[in-house]
Amino acid sequence: MSEQLTLNDLLESVGRANASCLTSVTELQPAAGPHASVAPAKFAADGSKVGAYAYETRYEDDKPHDVVLIDSKQSQNNRVEDGLRAAIIDGHEVLQRLPRILVTYPNGDQAVEYSDLDLPHRVFDGHIRAGTIDGTPTTQTEAYRRVRDAHPSNALALLETSPVSLVLGSWDSSRAARQGRWRSILVGEIIGYCERPGAPVLKGGARVDPHGMRIELNGAALKALAERQRDELTAKTFDKAVKEGNSAKADKRITSSMVGLGGIPPTLEALAGVACRRIVRSHVLSFAALRQIRFGKGTDGDAACRALLAALALAGLARSDAELVLRANCDLVEAGPTVLTLHERAGRSRTFEPLSADEADALLAAALDHAEQQAGIAWNGVALRVTGDPAIGTGAVDDESAAS
C-alpha cells in the first residue's frame, strides 16, 4: 500500500538535499477508445497554411520512439492557473487568500479585471507595468519595486505578492537591468507515442447551408448587408465585403461566403488527427529548484516557505489533472491511476497515493498554517490593485488580422 504525501515529506524534501523532485505520471487514452485519433497541439509553420504538429524522438527501454506533443509545458501550466483561478472565483477558503496582482480596466458600468493568473508574463506583465497604483505609475511604487528587485537570496516580496510567479515561472524581460528570471518549479506535458508521417495528413471539412450552397447578391446588397453588421464583423471581413460590393458591376452577382452565407464543399483543408498507441501525462515538481530560493527567514522559516510553494503547485496540479479539457477532438480519459513518486538520492524513491483536490487542499492549508507560524507569512488575497492604462483598455483588437 502506498503512503499519503504529508507536509513533513515536503519539509524534509525542500529543507535538505535528500530529494530531487516529485513526479506525477498518468497513462491516458482517447475517450472514444484506442481506435480514436486525437488532435495534438498545433503550431504555426513557415510555408504552411494549415500549421503543423510537433513531433519528437523519445527513448524508452533503450529504443527511440516517435512521439507527438499533445499538450506543451506552457499549456499545462496555464491549466494549473485555470484551476487555481476557478477555485478563487468559487470562494475557496484557502485559495481565495492567494496573493495576486489585480489590473482593472474601466468598461462602462462594469470593469474588466485581470490578475497574474490570467496575464501571460504573470507578475512582470506589460498590463501591470503600464498601469498605476493610487495615481502613481506601478513601476515607481515601492511595493512593486520590491517585487521586481526580488532575488533568489531573498524572494519574500514575490512570495507575498505573486507566489504563482515563483511556482510557474516568470521573466522581467523588458527591464533594462536587474531582470528577474524565475524558472518554473513545476513542469509538465502530454505526449502521444505514434508513427511520424512523412508529410502532413489532412482531413476534410465542409459547411452546409440549408438555403443553398451558393448565395449570391449584387454589389449593393452585399455592401448594405455588411454595413448593417459593421459592429459585428471583423475589420478584415467588413473591408472585403465592401470592396467586393463597390467593385461589382450592376448586373453581376457575387458570393456572400465571406459573411457566412452559403455552403462550403468538402475539401482537405485541415490537419488530421493522430492515432497514438500510448498517451502519457507527466509532471515534475523540482525540490532542487526550490532549494535555490531563500526568503530571509532562517533555515526552518525558508523551508516552510518552500513547502508552501510546493503545496500550492500540488493544489493547482490536482485541479488541472482532474479536468481533462484540452481542445476539440482531443477528449482523453485516465487509463490508470496517477503514479506519484518522490525521487531521493542514489536512485532511491518512494511512491505515494495520488492526491485528490481535497487532499491537496488539506496539504496546502497545513503548509500555509506552518508558514504563518515559522516565517510570519500572511496571505490575504489581492496584494496590489493596479488601474490599467485607459489607452490600453480601449486599444484591444480581437481579430489579429484587423490590426494590420
N, C-alpha and C positions, 0 to 999 in steps of 0.2 A: 504494500500500500504506500503510495507517495505521500509525502508530508505537505502541510499547508505552509505557504510562504508567510513569514511573520516580520514585524518591524525589527525584531532582533536580527533576523537574517540580513535585512537591508543595512542596518547599522554596522554589522560586522563586515559586510561587503564594501561599504564606502569608507570605512574607517581605517582599514589596513589593506595592504596589497596582497590579500589572500584569495581574492576572487576577481576574475577578469570581466565577466559580463553575465547577463541573464538572457537566455534566448527563448523565444516563443515560436514554435513551428507547428503549422497545421496543414494537413492534407485536405485539398478541396477537390470538387468535381463539378461539372456543369449540372445545373438543377434539373435539366431535362434528361440527363443520363449521359453515360460515357460516349454515346454516339453523337452528341451535340457538339457544335463548334462554339467558340466564344469570340467576342470582339475585344482584342487587346487594345492597349493604349495606342493612339495614332499620333504620329508626329509629322510636321511639315518636312518635305523633302525637296531639294533643288531639282527642278525639271519635272516634277510630278504634280499633276493636278489632283490626284486622289490621296496624296500623303503616303506614309509608309509605316510599317511596324518595326519595332526594334528587336532584332534577333541577335543573340549572343551564343557563345560556346561556354558551357559549364562542365566541370568534371564531377563524376560520381562513380565510385568503385573503380577509380583509376582510368576511366574511359571518358572521352569527350562526348558531350551531348549538345544538340541544338536546343535552344530554349527561346521563347518569345516573352518579352516583358509585358505582362498583363496590367500591372499597376506599379508605378515608379515610387521611389523613395519620397519624392515631393508630394505625390498624390496620397500616399499612405499617411504622411504627416498631416496633410490637410484634413484627412478623415478623422484623425485624432482630435484636431482642433474642432471639427464639426461636432464630435461627441461631447467635448467639454462645453462648447457654446450652447448646445441644446440643453444640457443639464443646468446651466446658468439660467437660461430662459425659463426652464421649468421650476426654478426656485430651489435647486438642490441645496440642502442645509450647509454643506461644506464648500462645494464648488462655487456657490454664489459669492463666497468670501475671497475667491481667487483674485489677487491684484491684477489690474489691467489698465490700459490707457484707452480712453474713450474719445473719439473725434466726432463732433456733431456739426452737420451742415443744415442750416435752416431750409425748409422746403414748404412754404406756405404755412398752413396751420400745424403741420407735422414736421418733425425734424428727422433727418436721415442720420443714423449713427453707425459707426464702425469702431471695432476695438482691435487690439493687437492679435486677437484670434481670427479676425477677418482679413486684415491687411497683409499683403504678401511679404513685406520686409519686417513684419512684426514691430518691435519697439522702435526701429530705425526707419520706419516707412515715411515716404515723402509727404503723405497726408498729415502725419503728426508733426514733422519738422516745419511744414509750411504754415501751420496754424498758430494760434495764440492761446495763452493761458492768462485769464483775467486782464486781457488787453496787452500783454507782453508777448513778443514772439517766443514761441516754445523754446527755440534753441538758446534764448537768452535768459531763461529762468534757471534758478539754482537747482530746482528739483530735477529738471531734465538734463542739465549738465552733469549732475552726479551719475545719472544713468549712463550717459554717453562716455563718461570717464571711468566707468567701472572696469576692473582689470581682474584677471584670474587670481591675483593675490588678494583681492577683496571685491567680490561681486555682490555685496549686500544690497546695494541700491537696485540692482536688477532683480534680485530675489524678492524685494519688497514692492517692486513696481510692475515687473513683467516677467514672472518666472517662466512663462511659456517660451520666452525668447531664449532662455537657457536650456530648456528641455528639447525644443525642436530646432534650435539654431537661428542665428541672425548675424547680419553683417552690415556695419555702418559704412557702406561702400562709397558714398558720395562725400564723406567728410575729408577735408584736405589733409588732416593729420590725426594721429591717435585713433585710427579706425578700430572700432570694436569688432572682433571676429570670434563668434561663438559657434563652435561646431555642435551639431545635433547629438545629444546623448542617446537618442532613440532613432534608429533607422530601420526601415523595413521595405519589403517588396512582395509582389506576387508574380511568379513566373510559371510558364507552361512548357513542359517538355514536348517537343514536336519535331516535324521534319521541315527544315528550312526550304522554301520554294526557290526555284531558280529565277523566277520572275514573279511580279505581283499577280495574285489571283483575284479576279474581280467578280462581283456579284451583280445581279440585275436589280433594277429599280424602275418603278412606274407610278403614274398617277392617273386615276380615272375620274373624269368629270361627268356626272350623270346627264348633264345638259348637252354635252358634245365634246368630242376630243379636241376640236379646234373651235374657239370662239373668237370671231373676227369682228373688229369695229373699224369705222372710218376714223380718220385722224382727229377730227373734232370731238367725237365721242370718247376716244381713248384719253385725250387731253383733259376733257371735262371730268372723266372718272378719276384720273389722277389728282386733279385739283380738289375734288370732294374728299379725298383720303389723304391729303397732303400731310396732315399731322400724324398719320398712322404709318405712312410708308417711310422706308429709309431714304435718305437723300439720293443715293445712287439709283434706287428703283424709280423714284419720282422723276429725276432728271432724265432717265432713259425713256420713260413713258411720254413725257412732254416733248422730248427731242423727236421721237418717232412720230408723235401726233402732229407736230409742226411741219415735219418734212414730208409727210404723206400727201400724195395728190388727192384731189377731191373725190375721185372715183375709185381710189384704192382702199381696200380693207386689209388691216394688219392684225396679226395675232395679239391677243391680250395676255399671253402667258406670263409676262413679266409682273403682272399684278395678281397672279394666282388663279387665273381663269383658264379652262381647257385642260386637257389631259396631257400626259407625257408618255409616249410609247416605251415599252420595256427596252432598257439599254443596260449594258455592262458599264457602270459608271462609278462604282464604289468598291473599296477593298472588301473581299470576302472574309468570313470568319476563319478561325484557325482551329483545327482539331488537335487536341492535346491528349497524350496518353497519361499524363500526370500533371497536376497543378499543385504548387506549394506556396503557402504564405509564410514568410519568416520575418521576425523582428529581432533586433539586438539592442539591449539596454546596457550601455557601457559604464561599468563601475570604474574602470581605469580612467575614462574621460572625466567622470565626476570627481575623482580624487585630485584632479589637477586644479580644481576650483576651491578657493577659500573665501571665508566670509568675515574674518576678523573676530571670530567668536571662540577661539581656542580649539583644542583638539576635539573635545566632546561636542561643543557647540557647532563646529563646522561639520562634523559627522551628522548631526541632527538636521542641518540644512540640506546636506546632500541626500540624506534619506528622504526628506520631504520632496525634493525634486524627483527622485526615483519613484516614489509613491504617486506623485502627480502624473508621471509618464504612464504608469500602470493603470491608473484610473481612466485616462484617455484611451489607452490601448484596449482595455476591456470593452469600452463602448464602441470603438471602431471595429473590433473583431466581431461584435455581436450584430452589426448592421452590414451585411454583405451587399451593399449597394454601390456598384461601380459605374455602369453605363448601360445603355440599351444593348440587348443581345449579349449580355455578359452576366447572366444570373448564375451565381455559384452557391453551393451548399458545402457544409463541412462533411468530409468523408470519414472523419475520425476525430478523437479528442485532441485538443492542443497539448503539445508536449512542452512543458516549462522546465528549463534546465539551468542550473547555476553552475558556471564553469569556474573551477578553482585552479590552483596551481598544479603543475606536474601532471596534467591530464586527468585530474580527479574532477568529478562532477556529482551534483545532487539533483534529483528530479522532484518537482513539486506538482501538486494538483493545479490545473488551470484555474485562473481567477475569474469569477463572475464579476459583473459590475458591482453588485452589493458587497462582495468580499474585497474588491479593490477599493471601494469607498471606505470600508471599515479600516483598511490599512492606511489610507490617506488621512482619515480622521485621527488615527493613533499617531501618525508621523507629525501632523500639524500640532497636536497637543504636546508631543515630545519636544518639537522645535520651539514652541512657546516657552516651555519650562527651561530648556537647556540654553537657548540662544536669544530669548526675548523676541522671537519673530511674531509679528502681528499681521494677519491677513484680514483686511477689512473691505474687500471689494474694489471698486474703481479707485485707483491711486492718483491718476491725473485726468482731468477733464479738459479737453482741447477744443477750441472753437475753430472749425475749418475755415480756410481762406474762401471768402464768397466767390471769388473768380474761379476757383477750382470747383466749387459746388455747382456752378452753372455751366461749366466747361465740358461736362462729360458727353461723350458721343458713343451711343450704344453700338452702332454699326461701324466697325473699324474702317471699312472701305469708304465710309462717308466722310472721313477726316482728310482724305487725300485731295 
